[in-house]
Amino acid sequence: MQSYYISQSNSYTFRTEPTASTLNEFTMSLTDMTTLQTFTASMSGITYEGYQSYIGFTASISGAIVASEYRAVLYNGTPTGSVDIWRGSVQVYASQSIDKSVYENQIPPITSHVSENKYIIMN
């Protein structure tokens, strides 16, 4: 599941299914889980690495409402007559103004300090 934050930059990078298509055109189709309406997300800054099958882009969902959930399909080409290379879901959240936690591996283990947003990851 991917998170989408309203009024923030929403950059994504993830692995896709391998595709034999030579098209470097990608489309993300979204279906609202409440209304079942289907529409297309706006994608920019697309980078696709075919050898390792991963894609990176920035997405924008017009008219997104907080707490909405969308079923997402990423196509190589347009939705008609093309191959889907990734399927997943997207949940919409309000803008986040506080810093997110940064996870660190620490050797030797030390006590976590909640105020500094540090956490110990145990192997």
C-alpha positions in Angstrom: 0.0 0.0 0.0 1.3 3.5 -0.9 0.6 6.7 1.0 -0.5 9.9 -0.7 -0.2 13.2 1.2 -2.4 16.1 0.1 -0.4 19.3 -0.8 3.0 17.5 -0.6 5.4 16.0 -3.1 4.5 12.4 -3.6 7.5 10.6 -5.0 7.4 6.8 -5.5 10.0 4.2 -6.5 9.1 0.5 -6.7 9.8 -2.7 -8.6 7.5 -3.6 -11.4 6.7 -6.7 -13.5 9.2 -7.1 -16.4 7.8 -5.9 -19.7 9.0 -6.6 -23.2 7.3 -3.4 -24.4 9.6 -0.7 -25.8 7.2 2.1 -24.9 8.5 4.5 -22.4 5.0 5.8 -21.7 3.4 5.0 -18.4 -0.1 5.5 -17.1 -1.5 5.1 -13.6 -5.2 4.2 -13.4 -7.0 4.7 -10.1 -10.3 3.3 -9.0 -12.0 5.0 -6.0 -12.9 2.1 -3.6 -16.1 4.0 -2.4 -17.6 5.3 -5.7 -15.9 2.8 -8.1 -15.1 5.7 -10.5 -11.9 5.2 -12.5 -9.6 8.0 -13.5 -5.9 8.6 -14.3 -3.3 10.1 -12.0 -0.9 12.7 -13.3 2.7 11.4 -13.4 5.9 13.5 -13.8 9.6 13.0 -13.6 9.3 9.3 -14.7 12.5 7.2 -14.6 12.3 3.6 -15.7 15.1 1.1 -15.4 14.1 -1.9 -17.6 17.0 -4.2 -16.7 16.1 -4.2 -13.0 12.4 -3.5 -13.5 11.9 -0.5 -11.3 10.2 2.9 -11.8 10.4 6.2 -10.1 8.0 9.1 -10.5 6.0 11.9 -8.8 2.3 11.5 -8.8 -0.6 13.9 -8.4 -4.2 12.9 -7.7 -6.6 15.6 -8.7 -9.5 16.0 -6.2 -8.1 13.6 -3.7 -10.0 13.6 -0.3 -8.4 12.7 3.0 -9.2 9.0 4.0 -9.9 7.9 0.4 -8.5 4.7 -0.8 -7.8 3.8 -4.5 -7.0 0.6 -6.3 -4.1 1.4 -8.5 -2.8 -0.1 -11.7 0.4 1.1 -13.5 0.4 0.4 -17.2 3.3 0.5 -19.7 1.4 2.5 -22.4 -2.3 3.4 -22.1 -4.8 1.3 -20.2 -6.3 0.0 -23.5 -4.1 -2.6 -25.2 -1.1 -2.4 -22.9 0.4 -4.5 -20.1 0.0 -3.8 -16.4 3.3 -3.8 -14.6 2.3 -3.0 -11.1 -0.9 -3.3 -9.0 -1.5 -1.9 -5.5 -3.5 0.5 -3.4 -3.1 4.1 -2.5 -4.4 5.7 0.7 -4.8 9.5 1.1 -3.7 11.3 4.2 -3.7 15.0 5.3 -0.5 17.0 4.9 2.2 16.1 7.5 4.0 19.0 9.1 6.0 17.1 11.7 9.2 15.3 11.0 8.9 11.6 10.3 11.0 9.2 12.3 14.4 8.3 11.0 15.5 4.7 11.8 19.1 4.0 12.5 21.1 0.9 13.1 23.2 1.5 16.2 26.1 -0.7 17.3 26.5 -1.2 20.2 22.8 -0.9 21.2 21.9 2.2 23.1 18.7 3.4 24.8 16.2 5.0 22.4 15.5 8.6 22.8 11.9 9.4 21.8 12.5 13.1 21.6 15.2 12.6 18.9 13.1 10.1 16.9 15.8 7.4 17.1 15.0 3.8 17.3 17.1 0.7 17.6 16.6 -1.9 14.9 17.4 -5.4 16.2 18.7 -8.1 13.8 
